[in-house]
Amino acid sequence: MPIPLLLEIAVQSLETARAAERGGAHRIELCTQLDRGGTTPTVALQRDVRKAVQIPIHVLIRPRDGNFVYSNDEMETMKRQIESAKTNGMNGVVLGILNADQSIDSQRTRELVRHASPLPATVHRAFDETPDIVQALDDVCSSGAARILSSGGAKNAVTGSAKLRDLVKMAGDRIVVMPGGGIRAENIAGVLRTAGAREFHSGLGTVMDYNAQDVSKFENEVRKLAAQLRENT
């Protein structure tokens, strides 16, 4: 029997979280400020979304926008954000920490992954900023993270789909590689065929503005993505 394909949708409001679930998303990545790369949502939003949806919620742990090189104080902030995520019923965390040379900060990544346990951790697209994504794959695997969100080091997952295929093969059973970046209904099947991944991420930022108020359009776009995955299972 084929392994089911999974669709994760990034949202930043209660309304879009509900719309994502209605549209057929299997998991939510909950953030704020998606137009700036995303930051950690408020406690109030986490609680409201947890009450409103039944599907799993993975919360972004990112105390500010900008680069992914964090101070000791910011590390402590992220630990507190992780504790809050546990308290608020989140099902996983999403994070990414780099060294000054843009390589994976293995020590700090491992520290936060352990702090998040038993919640699974996803390393987000900070991964794509690393100079050697093959080495980065090994570094993330050694941290104990459950998955990597990646465009294959390219501008988007379509352009990077061949590299994503390589990452999926190299990852094997060690970690899930989840394509993301520019994925929409018109191209998700092509990324699936090339990359051979089983989980996919979209924030629909190439389809509509992150701050748009048209929730019905958002739901419809999620529905189209989910339908493409069903047709290609």
N, C-alpha and C positions, 0 to 999 in steps of 0.2 A: 504493500500500500504506500502511495507517495506521501512524503512528509508535507503537512499543510504549510502553505505560505503565510507569512505574517506581515501585516501592515501596521506600522507605527506612524502616528500623526503628531506633529508638534503643534501645540495650542498655547494660547496665552490668556484665555478668558473662560469663564464658566459656560458662556453661550457656544463657543467653538468646541469646547470639550464635549458638550452634549451633542453637538452636530456631528463631531467625529464619530462618536459611538453610534448614532443613528445611521450614519453613512456606511458603517461596516468596519471601522478601524478595530484592530485587535488589541491595541495598546496606545496609550497617550504619553508623549513627552511634554510635561508641563513646564512652561517657562514664562518669563515676561521679557519685554523689549526684544522681540525677535528681529526687528528691523536693525538692531545693533548687535546681532549675533546671539542674543539670549542671555538672561541673567536669572537668578533664583527667584521664583515667585513668592509672594507673601504667604505667611502662615494662613491668613484668612482665605486666600484663594485656594490653597491646598485643601483646606478643610471643606470648603464649599464644593469643590470638584469631587472630592472623595465621597461626599454625600450624594452627589448627583449622578455619578456613573458607576457602572458595575465592572468595566474592563480595567485591567491593570494600569497604574499610573507610575511612570518613572519621572522623577523630578530633577531638573537641572540644578547642579551645584556649581554656581559661578557668581562670586560676590560682586563682580564689576565687569564691564565690557573692556575691550582692548586686548592686550596680549595675555598669554597664558603662563607667564612667569610670576609667581606669587611670593609675597613676603611671608615671614613667620606669622605676623598678625592675621594676614589673609588666610593662611592655613588654619589657624584657630577658628576663624569665622566659618570656613567651610566645614570644619568638624561640628560646629554648633548647628549649621544648616542641615547636616546629615542627621544629627540627633533629632532635630525638629521634623525632618521627613519621616523618621521612624514613628515619632509620636503621632503624626497626622495621618498615618495609615498608607503612606506611599509604598509602592511595591518594588521600587528600585531607584537607583541614583545614576546620574549622568555627569561625568566630570572629565577634566583633562588638564594636565600639568606638564609644562615644558621647562627645560633648562634654558639658560641664556643663549646657548648655541642652537636652540630649537629642537634638540633631541628630547625624547621622553625622560621626564624626571622620575626614574624608576623607584627611587626610595620613597618619595612623597606620594607617588601614585599608589604604591603598595600600602603605605600608611593609611591613606583614605579608603582604599578598598577594604582593608581589614576593619577600619572604623565603621564602615557601612554594613558589614556582615551582621545578620544573615541576608540583608538585602543585596541583590546582584548589582554590580556596577558596570556601566557602559562607558568606555572612553570615547569622547566625541571627536569632532573633526579637527581639534588641535592636532590629532594624529597626522592629518594631511599636510601640516606645516613642517613636519620633520624632514631633514635632508636625506634620510635613508629609511624608507618605509618598511623595508624588509627587516632591518635591525629594529625598527620601532615595533613591528609585529611581535618579535621575540621579547622585547622589553615589556610590552603590555601583557603578553601571555604569562610572563613570570610574575606579574603583579597580582594575579588571581582574578582579574576582571573577567566578566562573563561575555562581553562583546565589544566590538569596535564599530563605530559609525564612521564610514569613510567614503570618499569619492575616488579612491585610488590615487590620491595625491594630485588629482586634476581639478580643474575649475568646477566640474560637475560629474555626476556618476555616469552620464552617457559618454563623455570624453574619456573617463577613466575606467570604463567597463572592462577593458582587456586586463588592466592592472588589477582590478578587483577580482577577476577570475583567478589571477595568479595568487592573490592574497587568500582567497577562499581555499585554494588547493593547499597552500603552505600552512594555513591554519589547521586544516584537518578537523580533528575532534577537540583541539585544544581550546578554541574560542570561536564564537560566532562573528563573522564579518557581515555587517549590515550596510548595503549601499545606501547612500543618501547624498543629496545635493542636486537640485534641479529636477527631481523626479516628479513626473506628472502622468496622467492617464495615457497620453500619446506616446510616451517613451518607456514606461515601466516594463512592458513585455520584452523590449529589446535588451534592456539591462538584465532582466532575468535570464534571457537566453544566453547572453554573452558571459555574464558573471557567474551564473549557476548558484547564486545565493538563495537563501530561504526566508530571510527577513529583509524588509525594505522600509525606508524612512522617508517621509515627505513633510515639509512645512507649507507646501503649495505656494511658496514665495514667487515662483516664476509664472504662476497662474493668476494670482490676485495679491493686492497689497496686504501686508501683515496686519495693518490697522483698519482694513476695510470692515464695514459694518454689515455686509451682506452675508448673513449666516446661512441663508438658504443656498446661495451659490457655493459657499464653503462645503456644506453638507453634500451637495451634488457632485463636487469635485472629488471628495472622499469616496463617494459611492462609485464613481467611475473608476477610481484606482482599485477599489476592492473588487469590482467586477472583472477588471483585467487580470488580477491575480487568480480569481476563481476560474476564469477561462483558460488560464495557462498552467493550472495545477497538474 
